[in-house]
Amino acid sequence: MTTDAISTTKDIPNSAGFVSSSRWLLWSGIVALCAWVLVPIYLVALGALGGRQGVYVWPKTGLPTGISLEPFLLFLKTEGVVQSFLNSLGAAGITVALSILLGAPAGYALARYEFRGKDSYRLLVLLTRAFPLAILALPLTVSFIRLGLYDTILGVGLIHTVLALPFAALVTQGIFLGVPKELEEAAWVFGCTRIQAFFKVVAPLALPGIVATAVFAFVISWNEVFAASVLTVRNRTLTAYLLTVLSESPMHYRFAGGLMLILPSVVFIFAVRRYLFAIWGISSK
């Protein structure tokens, strides 16, 4: 056996050990990340479903005891909770729809076309997030009163769209850059118009990234509280309602409100998980 063969044979166990260590680190990181996300949700659920005892009991047990839906159902029966929940869903739906309908074409234009001021436009899109919303609160309130949008879900949805649109435009630009232009050109050769080529070729390939953008827009709208508090009085979103009503409520009511804020985002992300996994090439049914 030659010297090179002997050295290669000796390196095999070391390579196997390196792969094993890398795999162990990977799974350790996954477990730590899952714990970072799931443990707070679990503790909030314990406080929401366990009543006063579930909030103040210490130490916390691994398996819940004395869990009941009654405290959470009692919270749902509080006047205004269900309506504010529906208002939040409406504002988030408007935000998602407008962010995709306006942001995706802007991202496609930035990815496919060269025009004067392209870099400046991209910078201006980013600068829209540089101004704190509190600075614009007064002029926005006056403008919305004049336009008849004050204290409406449409007005809240428009403000949330402004917050989510820069992200939608820039992220979809990167998504469309990842779709080869040659595929569109091939569709043109076979008789498709530009619009047909976009919907038949580009859109299906970019769908996972577009869904990820929609998830981000939904989360921005669902969690936003300042604009919803300033621009609404009666038609408050859930975050604005909880901010004003639960400040002096029992602790388990606050946990119930927190759980109600968390669940829709989790359900929405779970519903579109197959498109999110497709970004990293993970199949999910």
N, C-alpha and C positions, 0 to 999 in steps of 0.2 A: 504494500500500500504506500502511495506517495505521501510526501509531507503535506501537500495541499489537501489530499483526501482526509488525512488524519485531522487537520485543523478544522475542516468543514464538519467532520463528525463531532468534534468537541463543541462546535458552536450551536449544534441543534438543541441540546437541553437548555442552553442559555436563551435561545430564541423562544422556545416554548415557555420558559419562565417569564420572559418579557411580555409575551402575549397574554399569559395568565394574569400578570400584574396589571396590565392595561385594561383587561376586561373587568377585573375587580374594581379598579378605580372608576371605570365607566358606570358600573352598576351602583357603586357607592354614591356617585354623584347623582344618579337618577333617583335613588332612594332619598337622599338629602333634599333634592329639589321637590319631590312629591310631598315630603314631610313639611317643607317650608310652605307649600300651598295648602295642603289638606288639613294640617293640624289647626290653624286658626279657624277654618270653616267648621271643623268638628267642635271646637270650643264654643263658637257662636251658636251652633245648633244645640249644644247642651244647655246654654243659657236661655235660649228661646223656648225649648221644649221641656225644660226641667222646672220651670217656675222659680220662685224665690230660692228654694233649697238648691236647685241646680246651678244657680248663679254663685251662691256664697259657699257652697260646700268645698272643702279643701282637706286633703289633696284630691285632685280629680282622679276618677277611676278610669281604667282603660275601657271597660264595658259600662255603658250608661245604665243607671238604675233610676226608677221612678220617672221615666220619660213619659210624657203625655202630650197629646196634640191640643189639649184644652187651652193652655196659655196662649199658644200661637193662634188658635181659632178665635179666642177672645180678642186678641189684638186685631185680627182681620175684621171683626165686627165693629171696631171703633169707627166712628163717623169720619168719613173722608179718606180712609185708607185705600179702599178699593178704587175709588174715583181717581185718586192721585196715582195709583199703580197704573191704571189705564191711560192716564195722561202721560206718564213716563214712556209707556209703550208707544203711544202715538208720536211723541216727540222723537223717540229713537228711530221709529220707522221712517219718519220724514227725513231724519239725518242720514240714515243709511241710503235711502233712495236717491236723495239729491247728491250725496257725496260720490256715489257711483256714477250717476247720470252726468255729472259735471266733471268729476275728477278723472274718470277713465278716458274720455275724449281728450282732455288736457294732457294727460300722461301719454296718450298715443301720439299726439302732435309733437310733444317734446322728444319722443323716442324716434319718430320716423321722418320728421321734416327739419330742414335747416332754414332759419329765418333770422332776420336782423333783430337783435335784442333778445335772443333766446336765453343767454346766460343771465342777462339782467332780469328777465321775466322770472326765471327760476329763483333768483335771489329775492325778488319782490314777494314771491309766494312764501318763502321762508320768513321774510320780515313781517308778514301778517301775524305771525305768532309771537313777535317780539314786543307787542304792545299789551300790557296787562288789561284784562277785561274790565277791571275796576275803573280805569281811566275813561272808558267809553260808556260807563253805566248811565250817566246823566243824559248825554246826547242820544243814546240809544232809546232811553225811556221816552224822551220828548218826541223823537221820530216815530216810535211805535204808536204813541198816543195819536199823533197826527194821521198815521196811516191806518189806524183801526186795528193794529196787530197787538196792542198791549193786552195782557191777560188772556192770550190765546195760545193754544198748543202749536199752531202754525208759526207764531212769532218765536217761541222757544226753539222749535225745530230749525228755523232759519239761523238763529244764533249758533246753535250747536253744529250746523252745517259749516258755518264759517270757521269754527274751531277745527273741524275734521277735514275740511277740503284741502288744505295744503299738504297734509300727510297723504291723502288719497291721490293727489296729482303726482307727487314725487315718487311714491311707491309704485303706482301703476306704470310710471315711466320706466322704472327698472324692470318691471315685469315684461313690458312689451319689448324692451331691448333684448330680453332673453329669448324672444321668439324670432327665429331667423326670417329675415325679409325675403329670402329666396322662396319660402313657402307661399307667401302672398303673390310673388311674381309668377310662380307656377299656376296659381289659381287664376290669375289674369290671363295667362296663356290659354287656359281651358275655358275661357269665356265668362268668368266671373267679373262683376264690377268691383270697385274698391270696397263698397259697403258689403256686398255679398262675400268677398274674400275675408273681410274682417269678421263677420258673424260665423262663417263656415270654417275658417281656418284659425284665425288668431284668437278669437274669443274662447273657444274650447280649450286651447292650450294655456291661455292666461287665466282661466277660471279659478284655479286654486288661489292664486295671488289676489284676484279680485275679491274672493270670499274672505280672505284674510284682512283685506282693507275694510270690508263691510263689518267684520267683527270689531276692528279697532274703532270704527265710527260709532257702532252701537255702544261700546263700552264708554267712549267719551261722552255721548249723550246721556247714557244711563247714570253715570257717576257725577255729572256736572251739577253744581248746586248754586253757584253765585248768580249766574244769569237767570236761572229759573226762579230764584228768590226775589230778584229785583224786578223782573218783568211780568210777574204774575201775582195775583192777590187771591182770587177764588179758584182758578184753575191751576193749582200748584202741581208740580211733579212730585214724585215720591220722596226724592232727596230733600227738596225744599219743604215739603210737608213735615217730614220727620225732624228737620232742623228746628222748625218753629213749635211743634207740638210736643215732642218727646224730651225736651230739655229738662223737664222736672218730673218725668214719668218714672215709674219703678224700673229697676235695672233690667228685669226680664222682659219688659216691654221694649226697651232699647235693643236688647239682643234679638227680639222678634223682628224689629224693624231692620236690623242689620242682616238677618237671614233673608228677609224678603228682598233686600237690595242685592244680595249675592246670587240667589237662586236663578233669576232670569238670565243673567250673564252666563252662568254655568250651563244652563239648559241650551241657550243659543249656541254657545261654543260646541257643546256636545252634538247638537243637531247638524253642524256643518263640519264636524271633525274630519270626515273623509276627504274633504277638499283641502283642509289644512295639512293633513298628513301627506297629501299628494305633492306638496311643495318639497318635502324631503324624500320623496320616493317611497313612502310607507303606504302600503295598501291597507284599507280598512273597509269592512262591510257593515 
